[in-house]
Amino acid sequence: MSPRTWFVVPAAGASRRLGGGVPKQYLEVCGRTVLEHALRALFSCPEVAGGVVVIGEGDPAWPGLPAALRARVRTAPGGRERCHSVLSGVAALEAADEDWVLVHDAARPCLDPSDLARLVEVCRTDPVGGLLALPVADTLKRGGDDGRVAATVPRESLWRAQTPQMFRRGPLQRALEAAIAAGETPSDEAAAMERAGLRPLLVAGSPFNIKITHAADLDFAAVVLASRREGRV
């Protein structure tokens, strides 16, 4: 039996700066929550067998998502940091070590199905796996403690990591466990794999695949999703 593909969406964050008491993954954009958009994008991929959404204890908003969508996923309890939540989700998968896992941010509602399909196609033949990412286009400055420019950082060979990030279930789980056991909290799954001595593949993504962080990001996401619905992007 060939390896299957699953997903894990860490959605246990309680950031409420944008929503006046509502975590950003549950804010509404174009008639659906940010999290619902993220899940629908993942399920657009025919190779996806199922997945796990990692939620906070007693999450009151999760039951408000459409029942048909919730029925297609399992839930797992969130942890202190993102890496703990991802590990919880990976461990909850009923998947083989050689199966693939897509880890996707709950706050990325604009994942294009074509970008996801390309990531899955490329990574399934790679010995390590990889992630969607964008080459850095802006000039980068390193700031000093005085609030002034300390240095200009060369942008050549620099990429902005996105999600999904796709790795085999066994190696990913062991990489996360090893990092956490060492007292480290890798900020993404690729960092955990790098720590294990592996070199993830960089797969060109889209500037539309934004992570909701600031209020303006919701406006941008609304434009992207509406334009995509109308076939303009």
Phi, psi and omega per residue, in radians:
M1 nan 2.251 -3.108
S2 -1.271 2.688 3.136
P3 -1.017 2.456 3.086
R4 -1.680 2.963 -3.113
T5 -2.109 2.261 -3.124
W6 -2.184 3.048 3.026
F7 -2.367 2.731 2.995
V8 -2.275 2.241 3.106
V9 -2.086 1.863 3.064
P10 -1.292 1.986 -3.076
A11 -2.274 0.565 -3.086
A12 -1.649 -0.031 -3.122
G13 -1.121 2.521 -3.095
A14 -1.980 0.372 -3.139
S15 -1.027 2.129 -3.081
R16 -2.102 0.243 -3.076
R17 -1.113 -0.526 -3.073
L18 -1.563 -0.561 -2.919
G19 -1.845 0.180 3.128
G20 1.027 0.768 -3.133
G21 1.924 -0.143 3.136
V22 -1.861 2.172 3.065
P23 -0.985 2.528 -2.975
K24 -1.070 -0.473 3.131
Q25 -1.208 -0.253 3.134
Y26 -1.864 0.087 3.028
L27 -1.210 2.654 -3.075
E28 -1.714 2.404 3.054
V29 -2.505 2.225 -3.117
C30 0.931 0.733 3.008
G31 1.453 -0.002 3.119
R32 -2.411 2.754 3.081
T33 -1.235 2.752 3.088
V34 -0.977 -0.757 -3.132
L35 -1.113 -0.714 3.130
E36 -1.093 -0.723 3.078
H37 -1.040 -0.758 -3.125
A38 -1.085 -0.762 -3.121
L39 -1.190 -0.716 3.133
R40 -1.095 -0.637 3.104
A41 -1.115 -0.737 3.136
L42 -1.133 -0.723 -3.131
F43 -1.275 -0.160 3.068
S44 -1.226 -0.284 -3.102
C45 -1.513 2.058 -3.098
P46 -1.051 -0.446 -3.108
E47 -1.308 -0.283 -3.083
V48 -1.281 2.139 -3.112
A49 -1.548 -0.387 -3.094
G50 2.759 -2.994 -3.117
G51 -3.028 -3.108 -3.113
V52 -2.223 2.349 2.994
V53 -1.881 2.209 -3.110
V54 -1.663 2.084 -3.056
I55 -2.157 2.787 3.110
G56 -1.265 2.748 3.141
E57 -1.079 2.266 3.127
G58 1.153 0.471 -3.127
D59 -0.975 1.979 -3.084
P60 -1.387 -0.277 -3.053
A61 -1.586 -0.462 -3.090
W62 -0.949 -0.781 -3.141
P63 -1.088 -0.251 3.141
G64 -1.396 -0.202 3.073
L65 -1.249 2.713 -3.118
P66 -0.932 2.351 -3.091
A67 -1.049 -0.647 -3.129
A68 -1.113 -0.581 3.120
L69 -1.322 -0.775 3.130
R70 -1.091 -0.535 -3.119
A71 -1.191 -0.307 -3.086
R72 -1.583 -0.060 -3.098
V73 -2.290 2.819 2.970
R74 -1.785 2.831 3.056
T75 -2.055 2.706 3.094
A76 -2.450 2.710 -3.100
P77 -1.328 2.468 3.121
G78 -1.318 2.895 3.137
G79 -2.105 -3.000 -3.044
R80 -1.161 -0.774 3.130
E81 -2.124 2.972 -3.141
R82 -0.940 -0.774 -3.079
C83 -1.085 -0.614 3.100
H84 -1.176 -0.685 3.129
S85 -1.174 -0.747 3.126
V86 -1.101 -0.757 3.114
L87 -1.053 -0.723 3.102
S88 -1.044 -0.743 3.135
G89 -1.185 -0.747 3.134
V90 -1.094 -0.735 -3.141
A91 -1.149 -0.485 -3.106
A92 -1.415 -0.212 3.134
L93 -1.214 2.402 3.007
E94 -1.584 1.229 -3.010
A95 -2.296 2.713 3.092
A96 -1.409 2.788 3.135
D97 -0.986 -0.615 -3.070
E98 -1.514 -0.082 3.080
D99 -1.184 2.726 3.140
W100 -1.627 2.557 3.090
V101 -2.210 2.204 3.022
L102 -1.694 2.075 3.076
V103 -1.799 2.106 -3.054
H104 -2.249 2.387 3.119
D105 -1.124 2.336 3.069
A106 -1.109 -0.426 -3.070
A107 -1.680 0.380 3.044
R108 -2.010 1.569 -3.070
P109 -1.472 -0.152 -2.967
C110 -1.886 0.389 3.094
L111 -1.035 2.188 3.132
D112 -1.457 2.235 3.129
P113 -0.941 -0.552 3.132
S114 -1.219 -0.610 3.070
D115 -1.172 -0.722 3.104
L116 -1.093 -0.791 -3.139
A117 -1.065 -0.694 3.134
R118 -1.171 -0.720 3.103
L119 -1.044 -0.811 -3.123
V120 -1.119 -0.759 -3.115
E121 -1.095 -0.772 -3.095
V122 -1.246 -0.759 -3.022
C123 -1.297 -0.482 -3.080
R124 -1.131 -0.307 3.093
T125 -1.876 0.142 -3.125
D126 -1.733 2.465 -3.115
P127 -1.218 -0.341 -3.080
V128 -1.896 -0.855 -2.974
G129 1.947 -3.033 -3.091
G130 -2.976 -2.842 -3.029
L131 -2.633 2.681 2.957
L132 -1.263 2.461 -3.123
A133 -2.771 2.827 3.128
L134 -2.187 2.331 3.021
P135 -1.060 2.450 3.133
V136 -1.233 2.223 -3.119
A137 -1.800 -0.475 -3.076
D138 -1.447 2.692 2.978
T139 -1.226 2.331 -3.071
L140 -1.809 2.387 3.101
K141 -2.092 2.392 2.991
R142 -1.669 2.185 -3.098
G143 -1.550 2.618 3.059
G144 -1.680 3.008 3.135
D145 -1.129 -0.333 -3.129
D146 -1.558 0.089 3.124
G147 1.415 0.175 3.113
R148 -1.925 2.870 3.136
V149 -1.159 2.213 3.071
A150 -1.667 -0.529 -3.134
A151 -2.953 2.718 2.971
T152 -1.687 2.250 -3.057
V153 -1.715 2.173 3.099
P154 -1.006 2.322 -3.080
R155 -1.643 -0.140 3.130
E156 -1.009 2.349 3.111
S157 1.238 0.153 3.087
L158 -1.675 2.415 -3.127
W159 -2.253 2.598 3.015
R160 -1.656 2.044 -3.122
A161 -1.241 2.432 3.035
Q162 -2.143 -2.986 2.940
T163 -2.321 2.773 0.144
P164 -1.219 2.746 2.961
Q165 -2.088 2.341 -2.913
M166 -2.157 2.037 3.127
F167 -2.470 2.821 3.089
R168 -1.216 2.523 -3.010
R169 -1.017 -0.842 -3.091
G170 -1.081 -0.986 3.124
P171 -1.024 -0.657 3.140
L172 -1.153 -0.781 -3.135
Q173 -1.092 -0.759 -3.127
R174 -1.180 -0.636 3.130
A175 -1.156 -0.730 3.113
L176 -1.163 -0.757 3.132
E177 -1.067 -0.734 -3.119
A178 -1.157 -0.735 -3.139
A179 -1.124 -0.785 -3.122
I180 -1.158 -0.695 3.120
A181 -1.088 -0.504 3.130
A182 -1.493 0.065 3.131
G183 1.428 0.271 -3.131
E184 -1.783 2.701 3.104
T185 -2.257 1.409 -3.133
P186 -0.992 2.398 -3.050
S187 -1.358 -0.306 3.006
D188 -2.615 3.038 -3.042
E189 -1.233 -0.605 3.112
A190 -1.055 -0.657 3.130
A191 -1.111 -0.667 3.095
A192 -1.142 -0.713 3.127
M193 -1.189 -0.672 3.082
E194 -1.068 -0.722 3.121
R195 -1.053 -0.519 3.134
A196 -1.434 0.069 3.091
G197 1.590 0.219 -3.114
L198 -1.819 2.760 -3.104
R199 -2.120 1.677 -3.120
P200 -1.089 2.649 3.129
L201 -1.429 2.387 3.073
L202 -1.633 2.094 -3.134
V203 -2.000 2.128 -3.061
A204 -1.030 2.201 3.135
G205 -1.813 -2.644 -3.079
S206 -2.225 2.497 3.062
P207 -1.169 -0.230 3.111
F208 -1.365 -0.289 -3.091
N209 -1.418 1.132 -3.032
I210 -1.497 2.735 3.024
K211 -1.773 2.233 -3.132
I212 -1.192 1.996 -3.132
T213 -2.240 -0.768 -3.122
H214 -2.020 2.852 -3.120
A215 -0.997 -0.661 -3.129
A216 -1.126 -0.426 3.133
D217 -1.137 -0.584 3.099
L218 -1.134 -0.713 3.107
D219 -1.120 -0.740 3.140
F220 -1.131 -0.763 3.131
A221 -1.064 -0.678 3.124
A222 -1.085 -0.711 3.123
V223 -1.141 -0.781 -3.127
V224 -1.086 -0.844 -3.081
L225 -1.160 -0.695 3.110
A226 -1.161 -0.720 3.133
S227 -1.144 -0.676 3.136
R228 -1.152 -0.694 3.132
R229 -1.094 -0.574 -3.133
E230 -1.597 0.035 3.098
G231 1.334 0.390 -3.088
R232 -1.664 -0.235 3.051
V233 -2.397 nan nan
